[in-house]
Amino acid sequence: MVERFEKFSLSIAEISRCWHKLASEEMKVYGLKGAHALYLTTLYRYPEGITVPELCELCLKDKSDASRMLAILEKKELVRKEGGYGGTVQLTEAGLQAARQVRSRVCRAVEEAGKDLSAEEREIFYKALGSITENLQRLTCEGIPQ
């Protein structure tokens, strides 16, 4: 069981490390950090804009992180806030263009990362990953059973 834990932990950590490195490389073009990629791709899915709390929930980030990231994106004229406090955030035309490019590269990276998997294996993998995520979320709330 310990070997499974180690393999799982190290694999998740390595996937995260590699993904952050790839995202950082892609975002350099825009003078941004890799973490901005998630905000751009998420905002792209909501062309009418979304509120900061909604964005936080979708990106699994806290409000302070989102505020910092959005301030940088706004300074670079990739997003705009409308409606003042409690209003919405949406991509500008430059933001849409950047998000399209990032989404294209993300899709390419995901495709390349899973190129050795059949469609059936990919479906099983994502189902298993979802199940593991839900179970770990439950354990963080309820604790590990005795």
C-alpha positions in Angstrom: 0.0 0.0 0.0 2.9 2.4 0.8 4.3 1.9 -2.7 0.9 2.8 -4.2 0.9 6.0 -2.0 4.4 6.9 -3.1 3.7 6.3 -6.8 0.4 8.2 -6.6 2.0 11.2 -4.7 5.1 11.4 -6.9 3.1 11.1 -10.1 0.7 13.8 -9.1 3.6 16.1 -8.0 5.5 15.4 -11.3 2.4 16.1 -13.4 1.8 19.3 -11.6 5.5 20.4 -11.9 5.5 19.7 -15.6 2.2 21.3 -16.2 3.3 24.5 -14.4 6.5 24.6 -16.4 4.7 24.2 -19.7 2.1 26.9 -18.7 4.9 29.3 -17.6 6.7 28.8 -21.0 3.5 29.5 -22.9 2.6 32.6 -20.9 6.0 34.2 -21.2 4.8 35.5 -24.6 2.3 37.7 -22.8 4.6 38.7 -20.0 2.5 36.6 -17.6 3.0 33.7 -15.3 1.7 30.2 -15.9 -1.0 30.6 -13.3 -2.6 33.2 -15.6 -3.4 30.5 -18.1 -6.2 29.0 -16.0 -7.8 32.4 -15.6 -7.7 33.2 -19.3 -9.1 29.8 -20.4 -11.8 29.9 -17.7 -12.9 33.5 -18.7 -12.9 32.4 -22.3 -15.8 30.0 -21.5 -17.9 33.0 -20.3 -17.9 35.6 -23.0 -20.6 37.6 -21.2 -18.3 37.8 -18.1 -18.5 36.3 -14.7 -18.2 37.6 -11.1 -14.9 37.3 -9.2 -16.5 34.8 -6.7 -17.7 32.7 -9.6 -14.2 32.8 -11.1 -12.7 31.8 -7.7 -15.0 28.8 -7.5 -14.3 27.7 -11.1 -10.5 28.0 -10.7 -10.4 26.7 -7.1 -8.6 29.8 -6.0 -9.2 32.2 -3.1 -10.3 35.8 -3.7 -6.9 37.3 -2.9 -5.2 35.2 -5.6 -7.9 36.0 -8.1 -7.7 39.7 -7.3 -3.9 39.7 -7.8 -4.1 37.8 -11.1 -6.9 39.9 -12.4 -5.1 43.1 -11.6 -2.2 42.0 -13.7 -4.5 40.8 -16.5 -6.3 44.2 -16.4 -3.0 46.1 -16.4 -2.0 44.2 -19.6 -5.5 45.1 -21.0 -6.5 41.4 -21.3 -9.5 41.7 -19.1 -11.9 44.5 -18.0 -14.2 44.8 -15.0 -17.7 46.1 -15.5 -20.3 47.2 -13.0 -17.9 48.1 -10.1 -17.9 46.1 -6.9 -19.7 42.8 -7.5 -19.7 43.3 -11.3 -18.3 41.0 -13.9 -14.9 40.4 -15.4 -14.6 39.6 -19.1 -11.9 39.3 -21.7 -11.0 42.2 -23.9 -10.4 41.6 -27.6 -6.7 41.2 -26.8 -7.7 38.8 -24.0 -9.8 36.8 -26.3 -7.0 36.4 -28.8 -4.6 35.4 -26.0 -7.1 32.9 -24.5 -7.7 31.3 -28.0 -3.9 30.8 -28.4 -3.5 29.5 -24.9 -6.5 27.1 -25.3 -5.0 25.9 -28.6 -1.7 25.2 -26.9 -3.3 23.6 -23.9 -5.4 21.2 -26.1 -2.2 20.3 -28.0 -0.3 19.6 -24.7 -3.2 17.5 -23.3 -3.4 15.6 -26.6 0.3 15.0 -26.6 0.4 13.9 -22.9 -2.3 11.3 -23.5 -1.2 10.2 -27.0 -0.5 6.6 -25.9 -4.0 6.1 -24.5 -6.9 4.8 -26.4 -10.3 6.6 -26.2 -11.5 3.9 -23.8 -8.4 4.2 -21.6 -8.8 7.9 -21.5 -12.4 7.7 -20.5 -11.5 5.2 -17.7 -8.6 7.4 -16.6 -10.8 10.5 -16.2 -13.5 8.6 -14.5 -10.9 7.2 -12.0 -9.3 10.6 -11.5 -12.7 12.1 -10.8 -13.5 9.4 -8.3 -10.1 9.7 -6.5 -10.6 13.5 -6.4 -14.1 13.2 -4.9 -12.9 10.6 -2.3 -10.0 12.8 -1.3 -12.2 15.8 -0.9 -14.5 13.8 1.3 -11.6 12.6 3.4 -10.3 16.2 3.9 -13.7 17.0 5.3 -14.4 13.9 7.3 -10.9 12.7 8.1 -9.4 9.3 7.4 -11.5 6.4 8.9 -10.0 4.5 11.8 
